[in-house]
Structure formats: C-alpha cells, structure tokens
Amino acid sequence: MKKCLIVVPLFNEESSLPDLINNIKKLDYDQSKVKCNVLFINDGSTDRSNKILKLNGVNYLTLVNNLGIGGAVQCGYMYAYNNDYDYVIQIDGDGQHPPSQINKLIFAATKFDEDLIIGSRFISKSDYKPSIPRKVGMIYSSLLMRINARVKISDTTSGFRLTKRRLIHYFSKNYPQNEAGLISLFIAAKGGFKFKEIPIQIRERQHGKSSINVLRALLYPSKAIINLIAVTIMRTND
C-alpha cells in the first residue's frame, strides 16, 4: 500500500484551524487504497494556532521563525522524503481546500503517470470567483508558463497539489522560498517533470484576510520575471 503525507502549511490561522482539523479527521481514505497521514506545519504563527494544534492531538511541526510558504512547504517535502512517502498532498491552512477533494487527487495519481497532479479551479465549472488583482496575476502566470516552459496550465497558483515520489525527492532539495506556486512549477519543468491538471472545487476563505492586495498584484509581474531568471540560471541538486 502506498503512503501519502498531507502537508498543511499555516501562518496565523487560528480561526480556520478547528474546522479544518475536524474535516480532515472525518475524511475516509479507504476508497483510495492509500495510507494517509497529516502533517501541519506551523510557520512561526504568533496567534493561537500552535495551541490549537496541540489541543487537537494532530501531527505538527512548529518553525521558530516565519520562513514563508515556500520554506514551510519544503519542510514538508523533506519530512516526506526522509520518511519514505510515495505521495505528498499540499493543502492550504486557511480552509479554502475542502479535504473532501483529497481523494480526487489520489485517484488521479493512480490513473495518470505525471509527477505533479494539480487541482485546478478553472478547467470545469466552479463557483470560485477570484478578485480582479488575483485574476490578473493568474492570467499572467499562465502566460509565463506557456512561453517559458512550453506547458499549458490554467491554474498555476493552485496550492492544492499531489506530488509523486521522484518530485518529492527533487523538491526536498530544490524549492523556492518566495512566490512558491508558479516558481515551483518552473523549477519542476526545468527538472523534466510532467504535470496533470484535474478539476477540483474550493470554497471562499471563511476567516481572516487574503495576502493578495493591489500593491502585491502590481509588484507581481516584475517579481515573477526576476524569479524566472533566477530559476533559469540556478543550479539544482539531484
């Protein structure tokens, strides 16, 4: 039986955590024939997130300093590689990714040969309506991916993904610390890994505030280009 690690990076998500933990605990993985474990990665939260994780008895790591989404996710890949997992599923800690959709990713992993299964919000009808700054950033990201990696991906910023063993190993050593969604795809493409998108449903953030604002949206194009150049010249570890 294959082993799957569900990695949940989070920063100051005390409002979303209780419901997310309950929904994950209620999820039935039997139909997937895969043994699943969950690892929450508390990325230096300053609220009650750490206390909530402890009180609920879940498996978690607490980072002393805030590393950002990339650093937190890479910790999950390192853990998975060192503990011999076949799959890693990443979901966000803000509750937008319903755990009920996890089995879709696992089923796709058994059906398709690609190394990275991306849960896409845009290849089937969805209730998801991104803000204008976020939507512009998504379109721009997809265009960059098509031009520079010769890969067509509709949802380059999706944080709902399944990674297979070879890419787990690669990401444990090569993972971006900033703008992790798009840049991690560039890194994987440079390493020769293949992608597959499948339709998933997400829900709107129930608590807290998104980190995407007008200023970040304005800065995103130039930051993406700088990061793309960095990926192009970077030396990777096999």
C-alpha angles and dihedrals in degrees: 000000000000121000124229128192117203107208118201114186114193142174122189096340100143092135095052100037102079094055092041093051092048092049092049092049091052095051116113112217097176095102091059096056088222127120107233130197128179129224120187114200112204103204099207096297117189096200130068095289094110092050091050092051091050095047092051094053096232128151108262147154123214117208114212092218131033105258097177127244094297095052092046093050092047088056086058092051092049090050091048094048093047091049096047101245120172096206138025120199116194120203129171121253094226094080097247092119109069110219087221087076094059094088089059090061092046092049090050090051090057092045102044131051098216119118097227125041111198121201103221127202094197112051094076136026110294139171090224112119113183121207116258095255091049093046092052090050091051093051091048092049093051090050092051091049092051094047099043105030100027088232126127111217122162097196108038093159097053112132092193103093145141119216124194129222101272092049092044088060091046094047092047086068102025117042130131119245095208134041085009099177102065098024093052087057091052090050092049092047090051088053091055097251122148131229136213126189123208128181118259135169123233131182132227118269106273098196139020128017132288117248090224112098137155094271093051090046091054092049095043100084094055093042091050092052092049091049091047091054089048091052091048093056099033122112113229130210116233 
